[in-house]
């Protein structure tokens, strides 16, 4: 079930994800949740990818008009903790593909347009992010 997530969100203006890949390296030293947002228009309209080590899931969520809808969930995922790992969302047309260390773990289909990108965390005591990048789709 997708819920609104209260926490810390850092939005990167000007870094729009069209068809391409958003990557970030993260080192979660806690077992709560973190992730990234894309197609962020405002606090009530965006897509997010959630990684939650304690609950063992990866989830793609669409938030429209403040209503959160889970588009896809991968359960029983063993997510890395306490070391740097690369997380990514790749967008091709209406497809959203989520990767952890280069391994496809989840995909969904949903139409999107516009918006920027960012990072977020909730209930985390220690999460570190680095190498945040939005890459255009390769020809």
Backbone as CSV, one residue per row, in Angstrom:
resi,resn,N_x,N_y,N_z,CA_x,CA_y,CA_z,C_x,C_y,C_z
1,UNK,0.843,-1.178,0.000,0.000,0.000,0.000,0.885,1.237,0.000
2,UNK,0.586,2.177,-0.853,1.349,3.413,-0.940,0.758,4.441,0.004
3,UNK,1.615,5.064,0.773,1.196,6.091,1.716,1.966,7.368,1.461
4,UNK,1.404,8.507,1.839,2.202,9.729,1.796,3.372,9.539,2.761
5,UNK,4.545,9.985,2.383,5.720,9.827,3.234,6.197,11.192,3.713
6,UNK,6.133,11.385,5.010,6.678,12.606,5.587,8.142,12.355,5.871
7,UNK,8.965,13.293,5.538,10.393,13.132,5.756,11.122,14.306,5.162
8,UNK,12.355,14.092,4.780,13.188,15.130,4.205,13.291,14.905,2.713
9,UNK,13.019,15.942,1.933,13.110,15.858,0.487,13.973,17.004,-0.018
10,UNK,14.905,16.686,-0.889,15.768,17.676,-1.513,15.511,17.616,-3.009
11,UNK,14.925,18.666,-3.561,14.587,18.707,-4.974,15.659,19.484,-5.713
12,UNK,16.078,18.940,-6.836,17.141,19.544,-7.640,16.503,20.216,-8.860
13,UNK,16.300,21.499,-8.791,15.666,22.204,-9.898,16.551,22.142,-11.138
14,UNK,15.910,22.064,-12.284,16.640,22.053,-13.542,17.169,20.695,-13.955
15,UNK,16.974,19.667,-13.158,17.462,18.322,-13.492,16.263,17.443,-13.832
16,UNK,15.696,17.644,-15.017,14.501,16.923,-15.440,14.876,15.573,-16.044
17,UNK,14.115,14.550,-15.694,14.315,13.221,-16.267,13.265,12.992,-17.340
18,UNK,13.702,12.984,-18.588,12.821,12.607,-19.693,13.054,11.144,-19.969
19,UNK,13.436,10.802,-21.198,13.874,9.445,-21.478,15.353,9.403,-21.154
20,UNK,15.705,8.595,-20.211,17.086,8.516,-19.776,17.165,7.843,-18.421
21,UNK,18.231,8.128,-17.687,18.483,7.449,-16.420,18.874,8.451,-15.341
22,UNK,18.270,8.291,-14.183,18.662,9.032,-12.991,19.424,8.043,-12.128
23,UNK,20.632,8.376,-11.749,21.418,7.490,-10.884,21.851,8.248,-9.644
24,UNK,22.031,7.508,-8.570,22.566,8.065,-7.332,23.258,6.929,-6.579
25,UNK,24.359,7.264,-5.962,24.989,6.311,-5.047,24.500,6.666,-3.656
26,UNK,24.153,5.636,-2.879,23.684,5.865,-1.519,24.310,4.837,-0.591
27,UNK,24.517,5.255,0.652,25.004,4.361,1.697,24.064,4.502,2.890
28,UNK,23.056,3.639,2.973,22.133,3.698,4.111,22.730,2.956,5.310
29,UNK,22.911,3.670,6.414,23.439,3.061,7.632,22.320,2.789,8.636
30,UNK,21.089,2.916,8.156,19.898,2.666,8.951,19.015,1.738,8.112
31,UNK,18.020,1.125,8.703,17.193,0.186,7.936,15.813,0.746,7.589
32,UNK,15.660,2.051,7.661,14.391,2.651,7.282,14.418,3.022,5.805
33,UNK,13.618,3.991,5.383,13.429,4.222,3.965,14.128,5.429,3.382
34,UNK,14.436,5.307,2.087,15.002,6.410,1.320,14.651,6.169,-0.136
35,UNK,14.969,7.132,-0.954,14.713,6.955,-2.370,14.928,8.229,-3.143
36,UNK,14.302,8.297,-4.304,14.392,9.512,-5.105,13.048,9.812,-5.723
37,UNK,12.909,11.069,-6.112,11.694,11.526,-6.773,12.070,11.992,-8.166
38,UNK,11.107,11.898,-9.075,11.298,12.398,-10.427,9.939,12.818,-10.966
39,UNK,9.946,13.619,-11.998,8.723,14.245,-12.505,8.029,14.995,-11.381
40,UNK,8.872,15.616,-10.538,8.390,16.375,-9.388,7.891,17.737,-9.869
41,UNK,6.581,17.951,-9.740,5.981,19.246,-10.077,5.795,20.088,-8.821
42,UNK,5.330,19.452,-7.757,5.178,20.086,-6.449,4.986,18.972,-5.426
43,UNK,4.773,19.336,-4.155,4.695,18.338,-3.084,3.508,17.385,-3.224
44,UNK,2.573,17.690,-4.117,1.410,16.828,-4.284,1.403,16.089,-5.618
45,UNK,2.457,16.273,-6.446,2.478,15.686,-7.792,3.896,15.289,-8.190
46,UNK,4.172,13.978,-8.180,5.493,13.465,-8.544,5.463,11.942,-8.582
47,UNK,6.562,11.350,-9.028,6.791,9.904,-8.915,7.927,9.728,-7.909
48,UNK,7.886,8.642,-7.177,8.999,8.348,-6.267,9.318,6.868,-6.328
49,UNK,10.567,6.574,-6.032,11.025,5.196,-5.867,11.462,5.074,-4.420
50,UNK,10.920,4.083,-3.736,11.214,3.869,-2.320,12.009,2.591,-2.142
51,UNK,13.044,2.676,-1.328,13.848,1.513,-0.938,13.741,1.399,0.581
52,UNK,13.345,0.251,1.075,13.166,0.088,2.514,13.780,-1.241,2.947
53,UNK,14.951,-1.180,3.564,15.681,-2.393,3.940,14.952,-3.210,4.998
54,UNK,14.439,-2.566,6.020,13.789,-3.286,7.120,12.564,-4.061,6.625
55,UNK,11.786,-3.442,5.739,10.578,-4.085,5.219,10.837,-4.871,3.939
56,UNK,12.048,-4.754,3.391,12.464,-5.553,2.242,11.720,-5.273,0.956
57,UNK,11.420,-3.999,0.682,10.724,-3.722,-0.566,11.344,-2.576,-1.350
58,UNK,11.049,-2.619,-2.635,11.319,-1.514,-3.552,9.962,-1.202,-4.173
59,UNK,9.619,0.095,-4.276,8.290,0.453,-4.759,8.346,1.695,-5.639
60,UNK,7.567,1.678,-6.709,7.368,2.857,-7.553,5.985,3.403,-7.218
61,UNK,5.939,4.691,-6.883,4.694,5.328,-6.469,4.439,6.568,-7.310
62,UNK,3.202,6.734,-7.737,2.776,7.977,-8.383,1.965,8.758,-7.351
63,UNK,2.297,10.031,-7.172,1.535,10.914,-6.298,0.905,11.973,-7.189
64,UNK,-0.429,11.999,-7.229,-1.171,12.972,-8.044,-2.239,13.595,-7.170
65,UNK,-2.234,14.903,-7.081,-3.209,15.593,-6.239,-3.108,15.173,-4.787
66,UNK,-1.899,14.763,-4.358,-1.671,14.336,-2.983,-2.060,12.898,-2.697
67,UNK,-2.580,12.186,-3.698,-2.984,10.781,-3.522,-1.867,9.875,-4.032
68,UNK,-1.368,9.013,-3.164,-0.272,8.099,-3.510,-0.833,6.769,-4.002
69,UNK,-0.331,6.325,-5.170,-0.749,5.059,-5.761,0.486,4.226,-6.078
70,UNK,0.551,3.003,-5.558,1.668,2.116,-5.876,1.495,1.596,-7.294
71,UNK,2.505,1.815,-8.141,2.474,1.311,-9.512,3.064,-0.093,-9.590
72,UNK,4.039,-0.379,-8.737,4.673,-1.701,-8.704,5.462,-1.831,-7.406
73,UNK,5.529,-3.057,-6.891,6.284,-3.334,-5.670,7.044,-4.642,-5.829
74,UNK,8.304,-4.635,-5.455,9.118,-5.855,-5.377,9.331,-6.130,-3.892
75,UNK,8.893,-7.305,-3.445,9.007,-7.662,-2.030,10.168,-8.612,-1.817
76,UNK,10.556,-8.756,-0.568,11.633,-9.658,-0.152,12.962,-9.323,-0.808
77,UNK,13.208,-8.045,-1.033,14.490,-7.607,-1.587,15.516,-7.464,-0.468
78,UNK,16.674,-8.015,-0.672,17.776,-7.860,0.260,18.568,-6.630,-0.176
79,UNK,18.264,-5.491,0.413,18.911,-4.244,0.007,20.206,-4.037,0.781
80,UNK,21.244,-3.607,0.076,22.539,-3.394,0.731,22.459,-2.319,1.809
81,UNK,23.207,-2.529,2.877,23.317,-1.529,3.938,24.780,-1.388,4.311
82,UNK,25.094,-0.184,4.746,26.427,0.138,5.277,27.530,0.146,4.234
83,UNK,27.180,0.212,2.942,28.193,0.425,1.921,27.558,1.133,0.737
84,UNK,28.400,1.747,-0.080,27.932,2.525,-1.223,27.386,1.611,-2.309
85,UNK,26.193,1.924,-2.768,25.513,1.150,-3.795,24.893,2.121,-4.787
86,UNK,24.861,1.754,-6.067,24.250,2.591,-7.092,22.793,2.191,-7.295
87,UNK,21.926,3.180,-7.236,20.484,3.014,-7.457,20.124,3.834,-8.688
88,UNK,19.185,3.347,-9.497,18.840,4.063,-10.726,17.395,3.830,-11.120
89,UNK,16.834,4.836,-11.806,15.573,4.679,-12.510,15.856,5.010,-13.966
90,UNK,15.457,4.115,-14.839,15.630,4.316,-16.288,14.246,4.486,-16.893
91,UNK,14.084,5.540,-17.668,12.806,5.812,-18.306,12.931,5.712,-19.811
92,UNK,12.084,4.880,-20.413,12.000,4.757,-21.869,10.517,4.793,-22.208
93,UNK,10.073,5.862,-22.875,8.646,6.017,-23.133,7.895,6.052,-21.815
94,UNK,6.888,5.203,-21.678,6.108,5.136,-20.439,6.645,4.108,-19.455
95,UNK,7.762,3.443,-19.790,8.356,2.428,-18.904,9.262,3.067,-17.864
96,UNK,9.163,2.563,-16.638,10.013,2.966,-15.519,10.716,1.699,-15.048
97,UNK,12.035,1.663,-15.102,12.803,0.488,-14.660,13.691,0.905,-13.495
98,UNK,13.688,0.107,-12.433,14.470,0.410,-11.236,15.605,-0.607,-11.111
99,UNK,16.803,-0.078,-10.894,18.010,-0.911,-10.802,18.704,-0.690,-9.458
100,UNK,19.244,-1.752,-8.907,20.108,-1.703,-7.728,21.393,-2.411,-8.113
101,UNK,22.497,-1.699,-8.089,23.805,-2.237,-8.499,23.744,-2.851,-9.887
102,UNK,23.017,-2.201,-10.801,22.929,-2.664,-12.175,21.943,-3.789,-12.420
103,UNK,21.282,-4.284,-11.369,20.318,-5.379,-11.485,18.908,-4.809,-11.538
104,UNK,18.152,-5.174,-12.572,16.768,-4.752,-12.682,15.959,-5.422,-11.574
105,UNK,15.324,-4.623,-10.704,14.549,-5.194,-9.600,13.054,-4.921,-9.721
106,UNK,12.671,-3.954,-10.583,11.272,-3.575,-10.635,11.000,-2.765,-11.886
107,UNK,9.802,-2.906,-12.446,9.415,-2.061,-13.571,7.918,-1.810,-13.530
108,UNK,7.521,-0.688,-14.132,6.114,-0.308,-14.203,5.918,0.522,-15.460
109,UNK,4.658,0.743,-15.805,4.314,1.581,-16.944,3.387,2.683,-16.452
110,UNK,3.734,3.937,-16.788,2.894,5.063,-16.412,3.314,6.273,-17.231
111,UNK,2.353,7.007,-17.725,2.631,8.215,-18.514,3.077,9.334,-17.586
112,UNK,4.107,10.061,-18.005,4.640,11.164,-17.214,4.969,12.341,-18.125
113,UNK,5.119,13.500,-17.513,5.585,14.659,-18.271,6.122,15.704,-17.306
114,UNK,7.198,16.356,-17.736,7.754,17.479,-16.984,8.260,17.134,-15.601
115,UNK,8.556,18.174,-14.859,8.997,18.034,-13.477,10.485,17.842,-13.327
116,UNK,10.944,17.961,-12.122,12.367,17.865,-11.819,12.641,16.611,-10.983
117,UNK,13.814,16.496,-10.405,14.239,15.299,-9.683,14.719,15.663,-8.281
118,UNK,14.903,14.654,-7.450,15.403,14.910,-6.105,15.591,13.632,-5.311
119,UNK,15.971,13.807,-4.050,16.230,12.708,-3.124,15.340,12.871,-1.908
120,UNK,15.056,11.763,-1.226,14.321,11.897,0.023,14.655,10.740,0.960
121,UNK,14.336,10.962,2.236,14.525,9.944,3.268,13.463,10.147,4.338
122,UNK,13.055,9.056,4.979,12.120,9.175,6.093,12.543,8.201,7.176
123,UNK,12.513,8.674,8.411,12.867,7.899,9.602,14.315,7.405,9.573
124,UNK,15.153,7.984,8.720,16.554,7.563,8.626,17.398,8.355,9.623
125,UNK,18.236,7.666,10.345,19.173,8.323,11.241,20.487,8.609,10.531
126,UNK,20.788,7.813,9.481,22.049,7.990,8.768,21.909,7.463,7.339
127,UNK,21.806,8.384,6.393,21.785,8.049,4.966,22.725,9.016,4.272
128,UNK,23.534,8.502,3.369,24.503,9.334,2.643,24.267,9.166,1.150
129,UNK,24.244,10.288,0.425,24.049,10.281,-1.020,25.266,10.882,-1.695
130,UNK,25.562,10.426,-2.917,26.673,10.971,-3.700,26.408,10.692,-5.179
131,UNK,27.082,11.416,-6.037,27.070,11.180,-7.484,25.662,11.154,-8.086
132,UNK,24.831,12.112,-7.712,23.489,12.233,-8.263,23.611,12.733,-9.695
133,UNK,23.034,12.006,-10.657,23.174,12.400,-12.064,21.926,12.033,-12.843
134,UNK,21.577,12.892,-13.787,20.517,12.611,-14.752,21.199,12.518,-16.116
135,UNK,21.071,11.359,-16.759,21.740,11.115,-18.020,20.724,10.996,-19.145
136,UNK,20.971,11.693,-20.235,20.103,11.568,-21.399,20.188,10.165,-21.959
137,UNK,19.110,9.750,-22.591,19.076,8.421,-23.214,20.126,8.334,-24.309
138,UNK,20.877,7.267,-24.277,21.900,7.047,-25.297,21.244,6.716,-26.631
139,UNK,21.802,7.196,-27.762,21.209,6.907,-29.065,21.283,5.418,-29.414
